[in-house]
């Protein structure tokens, strides 16, 4: 059996209860229906690592230009310029190269002491024997502060940025981003006043660089970024970068509470911090799936997926594929070595900020363990986030 519309084999990206633990269904997809078709919502899905990897790499057949969130892609809405993750080469590569100047190893590594200092300040406010919320006290604050360091965004302005991002990414429970009365995609105008101020007050930051940068666009014209492009650039980096690390920190708290033996191992041996973050990213990726638009008929597992279809790459399923990660793929193991997961994507859309997210996750976990080597999360009062774009927690309180 290679494709399925069976009712007992069903995945709905907007089903909050199913998304709370989709992995048993994902395993069935890998085994029974590596090409899955959802008739009610009219989309295909691939779940095995090899298929997800191939789909994400082949941008000519599987395009991002109509959106990588299923409901946005299906809506046929016009995608505004500058939404990097909703672009294909060559325009994607041009825009990515402009942003990449902020993500050099030298610049990213230089941020680590500042990330550690801010994380320590956040954690120092939590009393021993009290309650620490992995998301509210750290995960929802630190990543946006780090992105703001890159862009030179003042501290007093960051709350506005976070609220704007939440308004567009968050949905009603079980809802779709296209149901949002403010629109599925922000126009980035939240950054307008800051850009105007920075244009007359340049500094050593990414915003100033982007305001002055000249590049050759896809038509061969040498120019600077238009205002609408720059607004969207800033929004994509601020929201996407912060959301990913916010979810990572929330899952860190939950998983290391559920696996206290691994937490104790990590507390005793900090050389495992890097592999622990990789395992958390593999085991509970912040983005469970990514959509693509099929530009031409393509055969997958003996079935033809027609041009014009929507296809979901089930990243969460691929990350637990036994064909890639071995018989213990469903186990959480911070000592795992070897094969790379696909949480940050692959190919043209490999996450530009992956190194920064990894540093943020590692530093956060290190500083948390320095203060709270033992914790137990309070799942009864944890809040699961409602969004088809990211999967994680809006609150993850713990007794420390």
Secondary structure, DSSP 4 states (H G I P E B T S, - for coil): ------TTS---TT-HHHHHT-HHHHHHHHHH-SEEEETTTTEEEE-SHHHHHHHHH-TTTEE-TT-SSHHHHHHTPPPPTT-GGG--TTHHHHHHHHHHTT--HHHHHHHHHHHHHHHHHHHHTSPTTSEEETIIIIITTHHHHHHHHHHT--GGGHHHHHHHHHHHH--STT--GGG-TT-SS---GGGHHHHHHHHHS--SSHHHHHHH-EEE-TTS-EEEPPHHHHHHHHHHHHHHHHHHHHHHHHHHHHHHHHTHHHHHHHHH-GGGHHHHHHHHHHHT-SS--EEEEE-S-EEETTEEEPTT-EEEE-HHHHTT-HHHH-TTTTS--TT--S---STT--GGGS-TTHHHHHHHHHHHHHHHHHH-S--EE-GGG-EE---SS--SEEE-EEE-
